[in-house]
Amino acid sequence: MVSGARQIQRMCLYAAIGLAVLLGLSWYFQPAVNRVPDDLIGSYHTSDTNYADRALEIDAVSISFATGEGKVTVGIINSVKMKLDGGKVLYTITYTSDEARNQVSFYYEAAKQQVIRFKNQERVVWAKDKSTS
């Protein structure tokens, strides 16, 4: 009987070690969905006169929208997803602001200059400020 109990203990120990290794590997190889790409970090403005008093700022943990008259909305970034959409790079940032979950999607172009075009308003070009490049 003693040897049977030791055999069960040994099997449980091996199972626990195996489970710990699997959990450790899954945590280690998990993709970093919250990481904001360095190229996106900065302040953006547009020359479109309809949005002269507006700005967008992205940093490593938050996204801010200046919407005029001194009003700024700040959201804490929950995730950043990137995908190709018709040959362009589409980013979707999910963020929490005032305890509400929101999303913003935009195309990022780095070829000539660093610009953002919101998916729902592609005609308006938001250029990255030179001081934040």
C-alpha positions in Angstrom: 0.0 0.0 0.0 2.8 2.4 0.8 4.3 2.1 -2.6 0.9 2.7 -4.2 0.5 5.9 -2.3 4.0 7.1 -3.2 3.3 6.3 -6.9 0.1 8.5 -6.7 2.0 11.3 -5.0 4.8 11.1 -7.7 2.2 11.2 -10.5 0.5 14.2 -8.9 3.9 15.9 -8.6 4.7 15.3 -12.3 1.3 16.5 -13.3 1.7 19.7 -11.2 5.1 20.4 -12.7 3.8 19.8 -16.2 0.9 22.1 -15.7 3.2 24.8 -14.3 5.5 24.5 -17.3 2.6 24.8 -19.7 1.2 27.8 -17.9 4.6 29.5 -17.9 5.1 28.9 -21.6 1.6 30.2 -22.5 2.2 33.3 -20.5 5.7 33.9 -22.0 4.5 33.5 -25.6 1.3 35.5 -25.2 1.2 38.4 -27.7 1.4 41.9 -26.3 -1.9 43.3 -27.5 -1.7 46.4 -25.2 1.6 47.6 -26.6 1.4 50.8 -28.6 3.8 50.8 -31.5 6.5 53.5 -31.1 5.7 55.0 -34.5 2.2 55.9 -33.3 3.3 57.7 -30.2 3.0 61.5 -30.5 0.7 64.4 -31.1 -1.3 64.9 -34.3 -2.9 68.0 -35.9 -4.6 68.7 -39.2 -4.5 71.7 -41.5 -8.2 71.2 -42.2 -9.8 74.5 -40.9 -12.9 72.6 -39.6 -10.6 71.0 -37.0 -8.2 73.8 -36.3 -8.7 73.7 -32.5 -8.5 69.8 -32.4 -5.7 67.4 -31.6 -5.0 63.8 -31.0 -2.3 62.5 -28.7 -1.2 58.9 -28.3 1.3 57.7 -25.7 2.3 54.3 -24.4 -0.8 53.9 -22.1 -3.4 56.5 -23.1 -5.1 58.3 -26.0 -6.3 61.9 -25.8 -8.7 63.9 -27.9 -8.7 67.7 -27.7 -12.1 68.6 -29.1 -12.0 72.4 -28.9 -12.7 75.1 -26.4 -10.1 73.5 -24.0 -12.0 70.2 -23.7 -9.8 67.1 -23.6 -11.0 63.5 -23.3 -8.5 61.0 -22.1 -8.8 57.2 -22.4 -6.7 54.4 -21.0 -5.7 52.0 -23.7 -6.9 48.5 -23.3 -5.7 47.0 -26.6 -4.2 47.8 -29.9 -4.9 45.7 -33.0 -3.3 46.1 -36.4 -4.4 44.5 -39.7 -4.0 45.1 -43.4 -7.0 46.6 -45.0 -6.8 47.1 -48.8 -3.1 47.4 -48.8 -3.1 50.0 -45.9 -2.3 49.4 -42.2 -5.5 49.8 -40.1 -5.1 50.2 -36.3 -7.9 49.9 -33.9 -7.3 51.1 -30.4 -9.8 50.1 -27.7 -9.8 52.4 -24.7 -11.7 53.2 -21.5 -12.8 56.7 -20.8 -15.3 57.7 -18.1 -15.8 54.0 -17.4 -17.1 53.4 -20.9 -15.3 51.2 -23.5 -14.7 52.9 -26.8 -12.8 52.2 -30.0 -11.1 54.4 -32.6 -9.9 53.0 -36.0 -7.4 54.8 -38.3 -5.0 54.2 -41.1 -1.4 55.0 -40.3 0.9 56.1 -43.2 4.6 56.5 -42.6 5.9 56.6 -46.2 6.3 60.4 -46.8 5.4 61.7 -43.4 3.7 60.2 -40.4 0.0 60.7 -40.8 -3.2 59.3 -39.5 -6.5 59.1 -41.4 -9.5 58.1 -39.3 -11.4 55.2 -41.0 -14.7 57.1 -40.9 -13.1 60.3 -42.2 -10.2 59.3 -44.6 -10.2 62.7 -46.4 -8.9 64.5 -43.3 -5.1 64.1 -42.8 -3.7 64.3 -39.3 0.0 64.8 -39.4 2.3 63.9 -36.5 4.0 67.0 -34.9 7.7 67.1 -35.8 8.6 67.6 -32.1 7.0 64.2 -31.2 8.6 62.1 -34.0 
